[in-house]
Amino acid sequence: GNLTVRALSATDMLILKCFAARPKDIAHAKALIKKRADTGFVEKHIETLKRKRIPGADKALDFLDDMLDQI
Protein backbone atom coordinates (compact mmCIF):
# COMPACT_ATOMS: atom_id res chain seq x y z
CA GLY A 1 0.00 0.00 0.00
CA ASN A 2 2.97 2.38 0.34
CA LEU A 3 4.50 1.76 -3.07
CA THR A 4 4.56 4.74 -5.42
CA VAL A 5 5.75 4.20 -8.98
CA ARG A 6 6.66 7.08 -11.25
CA ALA A 7 7.35 6.74 -14.94
CA LEU A 8 8.09 9.04 -17.83
CA SER A 9 5.28 9.72 -20.28
CA ALA A 10 5.47 8.77 -23.95
CA THR A 11 6.11 12.45 -24.68
CA ASP A 12 9.04 12.60 -22.25
CA MET A 13 10.47 9.39 -23.65
CA LEU A 14 10.22 10.76 -27.20
CA ILE A 15 12.25 13.82 -26.22
CA LEU A 16 14.95 11.55 -24.81
CA LYS A 17 14.93 9.36 -27.94
CA CYS A 18 15.29 12.44 -30.16
CA PHE A 19 18.37 13.56 -28.25
CA ALA A 20 19.91 10.10 -28.27
CA ALA A 21 19.13 9.70 -31.99
CA ARG A 22 20.78 6.29 -32.18
CA PRO A 23 19.81 3.80 -34.87
CA LYS A 24 18.29 1.59 -32.18
CA ASP A 25 16.02 4.51 -31.11
CA ILE A 26 14.27 4.76 -34.48
CA ALA A 27 11.75 1.96 -33.93
CA HIS A 28 11.06 3.05 -30.37
CA ALA A 29 10.53 6.69 -31.41
CA LYS A 30 8.09 5.61 -34.12
CA ALA A 31 6.20 3.48 -31.59
CA LEU A 32 5.99 6.42 -29.18
CA ILE A 33 4.62 8.64 -31.94
CA LYS A 34 2.03 6.00 -32.82
CA LYS A 35 1.09 5.81 -29.12
CA ARG A 36 0.16 9.47 -29.44
CA ALA A 37 3.08 11.15 -27.78
CA ASP A 38 2.43 14.89 -27.98
CA THR A 39 4.69 15.63 -30.94
CA GLY A 40 3.66 19.29 -30.96
CA PHE A 41 4.93 19.67 -27.41
CA VAL A 42 8.09 17.73 -28.24
CA GLU A 43 8.82 19.99 -31.20
CA LYS A 44 8.19 23.21 -29.23
CA HIS A 45 10.27 21.97 -26.31
CA ILE A 46 13.24 21.04 -28.48
CA GLU A 47 12.96 24.36 -30.35
CA THR A 48 13.10 26.16 -26.99
CA LEU A 49 16.20 24.18 -26.06
CA LYS A 50 17.73 25.01 -29.43
CA ARG A 51 17.15 28.75 -28.83
CA LYS A 52 18.89 28.30 -25.47
CA ARG A 53 21.80 26.74 -27.36
CA ILE A 54 21.52 23.38 -25.65
CA PRO A 55 24.01 21.05 -27.37
CA GLY A 56 22.37 18.49 -29.63
CA ALA A 57 19.00 20.25 -29.87
CA ASP A 58 19.37 20.88 -33.59
CA LYS A 59 20.16 17.21 -34.18
CA ALA A 60 17.23 16.18 -31.96
CA LEU A 61 14.86 18.36 -33.98
CA ASP A 62 16.14 16.82 -37.22
CA PHE A 63 15.60 13.35 -35.77
CA LEU A 64 12.01 14.23 -34.81
CA ASP A 65 11.31 15.62 -38.29
CA ASP A 66 12.69 12.45 -39.87
CA MET A 67 10.50 10.27 -37.64
CA LEU A 68 7.39 12.30 -38.42
CA ASP A 69 8.11 12.11 -42.14
CA GLN A 70 8.37 8.31 -41.92
CA ILE A 71 5.08 7.83 -40.06
C-alpha positions as CSV (number, residue, x, y, z in Angstrom):
1,G,0.0,0.0,0.0
2,N,3.0,2.4,0.3
3,L,4.5,1.8,-3.1
4,T,4.6,4.7,-5.4
5,V,5.7,4.2,-9.0
6,R,6.7,7.1,-11.2
7,A,7.3,6.7,-14.9
8,L,8.1,9.0,-17.8
9,S,5.3,9.7,-20.3
10,A,5.5,8.8,-23.9
11,T,6.1,12.4,-24.7
12,D,9.0,12.6,-22.2
13,M,10.5,9.4,-23.7
14,L,10.2,10.8,-27.2
15,I,12.3,13.8,-26.2
16,L,15.0,11.5,-24.8
17,K,14.9,9.4,-27.9
18,C,15.3,12.4,-30.2
19,F,18.4,13.6,-28.2
20,A,19.9,10.1,-28.3
21,A,19.1,9.7,-32.0
22,R,20.8,6.3,-32.2
23,P,19.8,3.8,-34.9
24,K,18.3,1.6,-32.2
25,D,16.0,4.5,-31.1
26,I,14.3,4.8,-34.5
27,A,11.8,2.0,-33.9
28,H,11.1,3.1,-30.4
29,A,10.5,6.7,-31.4
30,K,8.1,5.6,-34.1
31,A,6.2,3.5,-31.6
32,L,6.0,6.4,-29.2
33,I,4.6,8.6,-31.9
34,K,2.0,6.0,-32.8
35,K,1.1,5.8,-29.1
36,R,0.2,9.5,-29.4
37,A,3.1,11.2,-27.8
38,D,2.4,14.9,-28.0
39,T,4.7,15.6,-30.9
40,G,3.7,19.3,-31.0
41,F,4.9,19.7,-27.4
42,V,8.1,17.7,-28.2
43,E,8.8,20.0,-31.2
44,K,8.2,23.2,-29.2
45,H,10.3,22.0,-26.3
46,I,13.2,21.0,-28.5
47,E,13.0,24.4,-30.4
48,T,13.1,26.2,-27.0
49,L,16.2,24.2,-26.1
50,K,17.7,25.0,-29.4
51,R,17.1,28.7,-28.8
52,K,18.9,28.3,-25.5
53,R,21.8,26.7,-27.4
54,I,21.5,23.4,-25.7
55,P,24.0,21.1,-27.4
56,G,22.4,18.5,-29.6
57,A,19.0,20.2,-29.9
58,D,19.4,20.9,-33.6
59,K,20.2,17.2,-34.2
60,A,17.2,16.2,-32.0
61,L,14.9,18.4,-34.0
62,D,16.1,16.8,-37.2
63,F,15.6,13.4,-35.8
64,L,12.0,14.2,-34.8
65,D,11.3,15.6,-38.3
66,D,12.7,12.4,-39.9
67,M,10.5,10.3,-37.6
68,L,7.4,12.3,-38.4
69,D,8.1,12.1,-42.1
70,Q,8.4,8.3,-41.9
71,I,5.1,7.8,-40.1
